[in-house]
């Protein structure tokens, strides 16, 4: 088997179109750029005076918490990871940050519910903006370092890989490809919302590849691989198809001043190497 279902945005005999549609949904279900649930009331009252500027924080606010004080409160969706990880891992998207008394509260949104968290607020900490997410305003057209699905598709084909551009469930581009005979997806973030799909400029992209495994890979094994390898992230998940082992890499383009084609090629080669190492780690053949 190859890719397990990936971000809401698995077997080799499944049609590629169905595979990538399922993959896009699973990534959202695991908190990779989850879509906020409009109209959902916060679990606790909003901040009154402390915590001004919290609306700029887009990721887990560990820098605003006293060390070791992060706590899981409640969830309205099934959890495939230990509950504490949704409140302490640094790369979850968050919203509804608010201060109440000595505590900071926030919500981790998903397409099928949310997780509520809190910590002891580190008074005097300065909120810092998080990295790009789908909820940011679209970039201005014409920036030379922005990436497009057209650039990615062109570079993939020039390197001998197939490329199929389609529209993700949120309307942004998505590219399906095959590397080393394994299916990958490339998701785009912070994209312009109008114009030809392949030419919409985007702030960043994410490489993704996932594999269905017979037994879950231990958190120790995953964490060790993450600690020893830069740039990528690996993790386990429970899907409708069974246990999944996943690897992804996020790449920023906007503001780097780099040629987007060269930037893409460099990171694709890095992802290719580390994905091959990951398959060895999980004994996937």
C-alpha positions as CSV (number, residue, x, y, z in Angstrom):
1,X,0.0,0.0,0.0
2,X,1.0,3.6,-0.4
3,X,-0.6,6.8,0.8
4,X,-3.0,6.5,3.7
5,X,-5.7,9.2,3.8
6,X,-4.0,12.5,4.3
7,X,-4.6,16.2,5.3
8,X,-9.2,17.2,4.6
9,X,-8.0,18.8,2.8
10,X,-4.8,3.1,1.3
11,X,-3.8,0.9,-1.1
12,X,-2.0,1.0,-4.4
13,X,-5.1,-0.3,-6.2
14,X,-7.2,2.7,-5.2
15,X,-7.8,5.3,-8.0
16,X,-5.5,8.3,-7.7
17,X,-8.3,10.8,-7.6
18,X,-10.1,9.1,-4.7
19,X,-6.8,8.7,-2.9
20,X,-5.9,12.3,-3.0
21,X,-9.4,13.5,-2.1
22,X,-9.3,11.2,1.0
23,X,-5.8,12.4,1.8
24,X,-6.8,16.1,1.8
25,X,-9.5,15.4,4.3
26,X,-7.4,13.5,6.7
27,X,-4.7,16.2,6.9
28,X,-7.4,18.6,8.1
29,X,-8.6,16.0,10.6
30,X,-5.2,15.8,12.1
31,X,-4.9,19.6,12.5
32,X,-2.9,20.4,9.4
33,X,-4.4,23.7,8.5
34,X,-7.9,22.8,10.0
35,X,-10.9,24.8,8.9
36,X,-12.3,26.9,11.8
37,X,-15.9,26.1,12.7
38,X,-17.8,29.4,12.3
39,X,-20.3,30.3,15.0
40,X,-18.9,28.0,17.6
41,X,-19.0,29.7,21.0
42,X,-15.7,29.7,23.1
43,X,-15.5,27.3,26.0
44,X,-14.7,30.1,28.4
45,X,-15.4,33.8,28.6
46,X,-13.3,36.1,26.4
47,X,-10.4,38.2,27.7
48,X,-11.3,41.5,29.2
49,X,-8.1,43.6,29.4
50,X,-5.0,41.3,29.6
51,X,-3.7,39.5,26.5
52,X,-4.2,42.3,24.0
53,X,-2.6,41.3,20.6
54,X,-3.5,37.6,21.0
55,X,-5.3,37.7,17.7
56,X,-1.9,37.7,16.0
57,X,-1.0,34.3,17.5
58,X,-1.7,31.5,15.0
59,X,0.1,28.5,16.5
60,X,0.2,26.8,20.0
61,X,1.1,29.7,22.3
62,X,3.9,28.0,24.2
63,X,5.8,31.2,24.4
64,X,2.9,32.7,26.4
65,X,2.7,29.8,28.8
66,X,4.6,29.0,32.0
67,X,6.7,25.9,31.2
68,X,4.9,22.7,31.8
69,X,1.5,24.3,32.5
70,X,-0.3,23.4,29.3
71,X,-3.5,21.4,30.0
72,X,-6.1,19.6,27.9
73,X,-9.6,20.7,28.8
74,X,-12.1,19.1,26.5
75,X,-12.7,17.9,22.9
76,X,-15.7,17.6,20.6
77,X,-14.0,15.1,18.2
78,X,-12.2,11.7,18.4
79,X,-8.6,12.0,19.3
80,X,-6.0,9.9,17.5
81,X,-3.1,11.3,19.6
82,X,-2.6,11.6,23.4
83,X,-4.8,14.5,24.4
84,X,-1.9,16.5,25.9
85,X,-0.2,16.7,22.6
86,X,-3.0,18.8,21.1
87,X,-2.2,21.4,23.8
88,X,1.6,21.3,23.8
89,X,2.9,20.4,20.4
90,X,4.1,23.6,18.8
91,X,2.6,23.3,15.3
92,X,-1.1,23.2,15.8
93,X,-3.3,26.0,14.4
94,X,-5.2,27.8,17.1
95,X,-7.9,30.5,17.5
96,X,-10.0,32.1,20.2
97,X,-7.0,32.9,22.5
98,X,-8.1,34.7,25.6
99,X,-6.9,35.4,29.1
100,X,-9.1,34.8,32.2
101,X,-7.5,35.5,35.5
102,X,-4.1,33.8,35.6
103,X,-4.9,31.4,32.8
104,X,-4.7,31.5,29.0
105,X,-7.2,29.6,26.9
106,X,-7.3,28.6,23.3
107,X,-9.0,26.3,20.8
108,X,-7.5,23.9,18.3
109,X,-10.0,23.8,15.4
110,X,-10.7,20.9,13.1
111,X,-13.2,20.2,10.4
112,X,-15.1,17.7,12.6
113,X,-14.9,19.5,16.0
114,X,-12.3,21.1,18.2
115,X,-10.0,20.7,21.2
116,X,-9.9,23.2,24.1
117,X,-6.7,23.9,26.0
118,X,-5.3,26.1,28.7
119,X,-2.1,27.0,30.5
120,X,-0.8,29.4,33.2
121,X,-0.4,32.7,31.5
122,X,3.1,34.0,31.5
123,X,2.4,37.7,32.3
124,X,4.4,40.1,30.3
125,X,5.1,37.7,27.4
126,X,4.8,39.3,24.0
127,X,2.6,37.6,21.4
128,X,4.4,36.9,18.2
129,X,2.6,36.2,14.8
130,X,2.5,32.6,13.7
131,X,3.4,31.3,10.3
132,X,1.1,31.5,7.3
133,X,-2.2,29.7,7.4
134,X,-5.2,29.4,5.0
135,X,-7.0,32.1,6.9
136,X,-4.5,34.8,6.0
137,X,-5.4,37.4,3.4
138,X,-4.2,36.4,-0.1
139,X,-0.8,37.7,-1.2
140,X,-0.5,40.5,-3.7
141,X,0.0,39.2,-7.2
142,X,3.4,39.7,-8.9
143,X,5.7,38.9,-6.0
144,X,8.6,37.1,-7.6
145,X,9.2,34.6,-4.7
146,X,5.6,33.3,-4.5
147,X,4.9,29.8,-5.6
148,X,2.2,28.7,-8.0
149,X,0.8,25.2,-8.9
150,X,1.9,25.9,-12.4
151,X,5.6,26.4,-11.3
152,X,5.4,23.2,-9.3
153,X,3.8,21.2,-12.1
154,X,6.4,22.5,-14.6
155,X,9.3,21.6,-12.4
156,X,8.0,18.2,-11.5
157,X,7.6,17.3,-15.2
158,X,11.0,18.7,-16.0
159,X,12.5,16.4,-13.3
160,X,10.6,13.4,-14.8
161,X,7.7,13.2,-12.4
162,X,4.0,13.3,-13.3
163,X,2.0,16.3,-12.1
164,X,-1.8,16.6,-11.9
165,X,-3.2,20.0,-10.8
166,X,-6.6,20.0,-9.2
167,X,-8.7,22.0,-6.8
168,X,-8.6,21.2,-3.0
169,X,-11.8,21.3,-1.0
170,X,-11.1,24.9,0.2
171,X,-10.6,26.1,-3.4
172,X,-6.8,26.3,-3.3
173,X,-4.6,24.3,-5.8
174,X,-3.3,20.8,-5.1
175,X,-0.8,18.8,-7.1
176,X,-0.7,15.0,-7.2
177,X,2.6,13.3,-8.2
178,X,4.4,10.0,-7.9
179,X,8.0,9.8,-6.5
180,X,9.9,6.6,-6.3
181,X,6.6,4.8,-7.2
182,X,4.8,6.3,-4.2
183,X,2.0,8.8,-4.3
184,X,2.6,12.3,-3.0
185,X,0.3,15.3,-2.6
186,X,1.5,18.9,-2.6
187,X,-0.9,21.3,-0.9
188,X,-0.8,25.1,-1.2
189,X,-1.4,27.7,1.5
190,X,-2.2,31.5,1.6
191,X,-3.1,31.5,-2.1
192,X,-4.8,34.3,-4.2
193,X,-8.5,33.4,-4.6
194,X,-9.0,34.5,-8.1
195,X,-7.6,33.9,-11.5
196,X,-6.4,30.7,-13.3
197,X,-5.9,27.9,-10.7
198,X,-2.3,27.1,-11.9
199,X,-1.3,30.8,-11.8
200,X,-2.6,31.8,-8.3
201,X,0.4,33.0,-6.2
202,X,0.7,31.2,-2.8
203,X,2.7,31.9,0.3
204,X,3.8,28.4,1.0
205,X,3.3,24.7,0.2
206,X,3.3,21.4,2.0
207,X,4.7,18.1,0.7
208,X,2.8,15.1,2.0
209,X,3.2,11.3,1.8
210,X,1.4,8.7,3.9
211,X,1.5,4.9,4.3
212,X,-0.9,2.4,5.8
213,X,0.9,0.0,8.2
214,X,-0.1,-3.2,9.9
215,X,1.0,-2.0,13.4
216,X,1.2,1.6,14.7
217,X,4.7,3.0,14.8
218,X,5.7,3.9,18.4
219,X,5.8,7.5,19.5
220,X,9.4,6.9,20.6
221,X,10.4,5.9,17.1
222,X,8.6,8.8,15.5
223,X,10.0,11.4,18.0
224,X,13.6,10.0,17.6
225,X,13.3,10.4,13.8
226,X,11.9,13.9,14.2
227,X,14.8,14.8,16.5
228,X,17.4,13.5,14.2
229,X,16.1,14.9,10.9
230,X,15.5,18.6,10.2
231,X,12.8,20.2,8.1
232,X,10.3,17.2,8.0
233,X,7.7,16.0,10.5
234,X,6.6,12.4,10.9
235,X,3.7,11.1,12.9
236,X,1.1,8.3,13.3
237,X,-2.6,8.5,12.9
238,X,-5.6,6.2,13.0
239,X,-7.7,6.4,9.8
240,X,-10.7,4.5,8.4
241,X,-8.2,2.3,6.5
242,X,-6.2,1.4,9.6
243,X,-3.0,2.7,11.1
244,X,-1.1,5.3,9.1
245,X,2.4,6.6,9.2
246,X,2.9,10.0,7.7
247,X,5.6,12.4,6.7
248,X,5.2,16.1,5.6
249,X,7.4,19.1,4.9
250,X,6.3,22.7,5.0
251,X,8.1,25.2,2.7
252,X,7.9,29.0,2.9
253,X,8.3,30.9,-0.3
254,X,6.9,34.4,0.3
255,X,9.4,36.9,1.7
256,X,12.4,34.6,1.1
257,X,13.6,36.4,-2.1
258,X,14.4,33.0,-3.5
259,X,13.6,31.8,-7.0
260,X,10.5,29.7,-6.5
261,X,11.5,27.0,-9.0
262,X,14.9,26.5,-7.4
263,X,13.4,26.7,-3.9
264,X,10.9,24.0,-4.9
265,X,13.5,21.7,-6.5
266,X,15.8,21.9,-3.4
267,X,13.0,21.0,-1.0
268,X,11.6,18.2,-3.2
269,X,15.0,16.5,-3.3
270,X,15.3,16.9,0.5
271,X,11.7,15.5,1.0
272,X,12.5,12.6,-1.4
273,X,15.6,11.6,0.6
274,X,14.0,11.8,4.0
275,X,10.8,10.0,2.8
276,X,13.0,7.1,1.6
277,X,14.7,7.0,5.1
278,X,11.2,7.1,6.7
279,X,10.0,4.1,4.7
280,X,13.1,2.2,5.9
281,X,12.3,3.3,9.5
282,X,8.8,1.9,9.4
283,X,9.8,-1.2,7.3
284,X,7.5,-0.2,4.5
285,X,7.9,-2.1,1.2
